Amino acid sequence: MPKEMREKFLNAKHWQIFLITFAIPFFLQIIMVPVLLLTEIPSIMLFVMPVVVLLYLGSFMGWVWSMAIGFHDQIPLNVILSVKRFKYFFFFPVIYLPLLVVAIIYFAGYLAGSGAAPTFFSIGLLFTVITPLHLFSMFCMFYCLYFVSKTIKTVELQREVTFSDYAGEFFLLWFYPVGVWFIQPKVNELTKKNKLI
């Protein structure tokens, strides 16, 4: 992510982060239900839902990336937080989730076009492949939340921190539609204090 974009996330107000990471994608989903029911054209959902997923994923992960990478240089030298590991765990869901959406669209389109019903074997195969990937993607997301919350608290306190120090930040990031109202003002303050703008 370019430095200018990262700075925009770090300097954004809480309501701006809330809008792009939650409100707009949620609003688009709410609009799509009546449109689908009125038009009875499921292909509309197949084209719009990937856009909603990518909008949500791009904005939320952009915010997470900005905090993790933007504050990493402000961590004291005696504290070790592996950015390389964070990047591995960050990019797995960023690549996996759009591929999953494309695969589901392709599978649904194939079934709709051929008129075939999914077989027990095809559904079993799909779940056998997707389940471990999905579980690992969830682990990656939790690791990213852990890394960002620990980074924020380490920069704030300028010392090695334990989970009890950053548990609040972790759970606020996990439940980000509420947490963004508390996390982003702290991010703004740390950005200004550490002259990251």
C-alpha positions as CSV (number, residue, x, y, z in Angstrom):
1,M,0.0,0.0,0.0
2,P,1.4,3.4,-0.9
3,K,2.5,5.6,2.0
4,E,0.0,8.3,1.0
5,M,-2.9,5.8,1.3
6,R,-1.5,4.6,4.6
7,E,-1.4,8.2,6.0
8,K,-5.0,8.7,4.9
9,F,-6.1,5.7,7.0
10,L,-4.0,6.9,10.0
11,N,-5.3,10.4,9.8
12,A,-9.0,9.6,9.0
13,K,-11.6,10.3,11.5
14,H,-13.5,7.5,13.3
15,W,-16.7,8.1,11.4
16,Q,-14.8,8.0,8.0
17,I,-13.3,4.6,8.9
18,F,-16.7,3.4,10.1
19,L,-18.3,4.5,6.8
20,I,-15.9,2.7,4.5
21,T,-15.3,-0.4,6.6
22,F,-18.9,-1.1,7.7
23,A,-21.7,1.3,6.9
24,I,-21.3,1.4,3.0
25,P,-20.9,-2.4,2.6
26,F,-23.7,-3.1,5.0
27,F,-26.0,-0.5,3.2
28,L,-25.2,-2.2,-0.2
29,Q,-26.2,-5.6,1.2
30,I,-29.4,-4.2,2.6
31,I,-30.3,-2.7,-0.8
32,M,-29.5,-5.9,-2.6
33,V,-32.1,-8.0,-0.8
34,P,-35.2,-6.1,-2.1
35,V,-33.6,-5.7,-5.5
36,L,-33.1,-9.4,-5.7
37,L,-36.7,-10.1,-4.5
38,L,-38.3,-7.6,-6.9
39,T,-36.3,-8.6,-10.0
40,E,-35.9,-12.3,-9.3
41,I,-32.6,-12.2,-11.2
42,P,-30.1,-14.0,-9.0
43,S,-27.3,-13.0,-11.4
44,I,-27.5,-9.4,-10.0
45,M,-26.5,-10.8,-6.6
46,L,-23.6,-12.7,-8.2
47,F,-22.2,-9.5,-9.7
48,V,-22.9,-7.1,-6.8
49,M,-21.9,-9.3,-3.8
50,P,-18.3,-9.6,-4.9
51,V,-18.0,-5.9,-5.1
52,V,-19.4,-5.6,-1.6
53,V,-17.0,-8.3,-0.3
54,L,-14.0,-6.6,-2.0
55,L,-15.1,-3.2,-0.7
56,Y,-15.3,-4.5,2.9
57,L,-12.1,-6.5,2.6
58,G,-10.1,-3.8,0.9
59,S,-11.1,-1.1,3.4
60,F,-10.9,-3.1,6.6
61,M,-7.6,-4.8,5.6
62,G,-6.2,-1.4,4.4
63,W,-7.0,0.0,7.8
64,V,-5.3,-2.9,9.6
65,W,-2.2,-2.7,7.3
66,S,-1.9,1.0,7.9
67,M,-1.9,0.6,11.6
68,A,0.5,-2.3,11.7
69,I,3.0,-1.0,9.2
70,G,2.6,2.7,10.0
71,F,3.4,2.3,13.7
72,H,6.0,-0.4,13.4
73,D,8.9,2.0,13.2
74,Q,7.8,3.6,16.5
75,I,8.2,0.3,18.4
76,P,11.2,0.4,20.9
77,L,14.3,-1.5,19.8
78,N,14.1,-3.9,22.7
79,V,10.6,-5.1,21.6
80,I,10.5,-7.7,18.8
81,L,7.4,-7.9,16.6
82,S,7.9,-9.8,13.4
83,V,6.5,-7.8,10.5
84,K,7.5,-10.5,8.1
85,R,5.2,-13.0,9.9
86,F,2.4,-10.4,10.0
87,K,2.7,-9.9,6.2
88,Y,2.4,-13.7,5.6
89,F,-0.7,-13.9,7.7
90,F,-2.1,-10.7,6.3
91,F,-1.8,-11.7,2.6
92,F,-3.4,-15.1,3.0
93,P,-7.0,-13.9,3.6
94,V,-6.4,-11.0,1.2
95,I,-5.8,-13.5,-1.6
96,Y,-8.0,-16.3,-0.3
97,L,-11.3,-14.5,0.2
98,P,-11.5,-12.9,-3.3
99,L,-10.6,-16.3,-4.8
100,L,-13.3,-17.9,-2.7
101,V,-15.9,-15.4,-3.9
102,V,-14.9,-16.0,-7.5
103,A,-15.0,-19.8,-7.0
104,I,-18.5,-19.6,-5.5
105,I,-19.7,-17.3,-8.3
106,Y,-18.3,-19.7,-10.9
107,F,-19.8,-22.7,-9.2
108,A,-23.2,-21.1,-8.9
109,G,-23.1,-19.9,-12.5
110,Y,-22.1,-23.3,-13.7
111,L,-24.9,-25.0,-11.9
112,A,-27.4,-22.3,-13.0
113,G,-26.2,-22.6,-16.7
114,S,-26.2,-26.3,-16.8
115,G,-29.3,-26.8,-14.8
116,A,-27.5,-29.5,-12.9
117,A,-28.0,-30.0,-9.2
118,P,-24.9,-30.2,-7.0
119,T,-24.0,-33.8,-6.1
120,F,-23.2,-35.0,-2.7
121,F,-19.6,-35.7,-3.9
122,S,-19.1,-32.1,-5.3
123,I,-20.4,-30.5,-2.1
124,G,-18.3,-32.9,0.0
125,L,-15.2,-32.1,-2.1
126,L,-15.9,-28.4,-1.8
127,F,-16.2,-28.5,2.0
128,T,-13.1,-30.7,2.3
129,V,-11.1,-28.1,0.4
130,I,-12.7,-24.9,1.8
131,T,-12.9,-25.8,5.5
132,P,-9.2,-26.0,6.3
133,L,-8.5,-22.9,4.1
134,H,-11.3,-21.0,5.8
135,L,-10.1,-22.0,9.3
136,F,-6.6,-20.9,8.5
137,S,-7.9,-17.7,7.0
138,M,-9.7,-17.0,10.3
139,F,-6.5,-17.7,12.2
140,C,-4.7,-15.3,10.0
141,M,-7.3,-12.6,10.7
142,F,-7.0,-13.1,14.4
143,Y,-3.2,-12.9,14.2
144,C,-3.5,-9.6,12.4
145,L,-5.8,-8.3,15.1
146,Y,-3.4,-9.5,17.7
147,F,-0.4,-7.9,15.9
148,V,-2.1,-4.5,15.4
149,S,-3.5,-4.3,19.0
150,K,-0.1,-5.2,20.4
151,T,1.7,-2.7,18.1
152,I,-0.7,0.1,19.1
153,K,-0.2,-0.5,22.8
154,T,3.5,-1.0,22.5
155,V,3.8,2.4,20.7
156,E,1.6,4.0,23.3
157,L,3.4,2.6,26.3
158,Q,6.9,2.4,24.7
159,R,7.7,-1.0,26.4
160,E,7.1,-4.7,26.1
161,V,3.4,-5.4,26.7
162,T,1.4,-8.4,27.8
163,F,-2.0,-9.5,26.6
164,S,-3.7,-7.9,29.6
165,D,-2.2,-4.5,28.4
166,Y,-3.7,-4.7,24.9
167,A,-6.7,-7.0,25.4
168,G,-9.0,-4.0,25.2
169,E,-7.6,-3.0,21.8
170,F,-7.8,-6.6,20.6
171,F,-11.5,-6.9,21.4
172,L,-12.2,-3.4,20.0
173,L,-10.6,-4.4,16.7
174,W,-12.4,-7.7,16.7
175,F,-15.8,-5.9,17.1
176,Y,-14.7,-3.1,15.0
177,P,-18.0,-1.5,14.1
178,V,-18.1,-0.4,17.8
179,G,-14.3,-0.4,18.3
180,V,-13.5,1.9,15.5
181,W,-15.0,4.8,17.6
182,F,-12.4,4.1,20.3
183,I,-9.4,2.8,18.3
184,Q,-9.2,5.5,15.6
185,P,-9.0,8.5,17.9
186,K,-6.1,6.7,19.6
187,V,-4.5,6.0,16.2
188,N,-4.9,9.7,15.3
189,E,-3.3,10.8,18.6
190,L,-0.4,8.4,18.2
191,T,0.1,9.5,14.6
192,K,0.2,13.1,15.6
193,K,2.4,12.5,18.6
194,N,5.0,10.4,16.6
195,K,4.8,12.8,13.7
196,L,3.8,10.1,11.2
197,I,2.0,12.7,9.1
